[in-house]
Amino acid sequence: MDEQDEENRGELEHWLDKHNHKMELLRTVTSTLAALTGVFVFLKVFDFI
């Protein structure tokens, strides 16, 4: 990446690059929680629990 590209990137993009792994972890955790909640609702609707 050349110097001009660095200057054109905004503060938000730099912040997002810095915290990319944390955001991936948060996305994974929330997706897992949503999937588990869906399974729980499915089981309740069909009287398995």
N, C-alpha and C positions, 0 to 999 in steps of 0.2 A: 504494500500500500504506500503510495507516495504522500508527500507532505501536504499537497493540496486536498487530497481526500480526507486526511485527518482534520483539516481545518473546516471542511464542509459538514462533518459529522457533528450533530448537536449533542448537548449535554445529556439529554435523555437517552440517546443511543449509547453513549459511553457508559451511563449508569446501567442500562440493560445488559450490555456486554459484561460488565463487572459482576453482575448478580445472576448470570444465566443459569448456573448450576443450582442455586437456591430456588429459582423459579421452576426449574425442572422437577426438583424434589417436591415442591408444593403442589405442582400440577399432578404428579404421580399420587401423592397422598390424597388429594381431594378426589381424584378419579376413582381410587380404590374405595374411599368412603362412600362415594355415590353408588358404586357397584354393589357394595355390601348392603346399603340401604335399600336398593332395588330388590335384591334377593330377599331381604327381610319382609318387604311389603308383599312380594309375590307369595311368600310362604304364609303370611297372615291372610291374604285374600283367599287362598285355596285351603285354608284351615289345616295346614300342616303343623302349625305351632299355635 
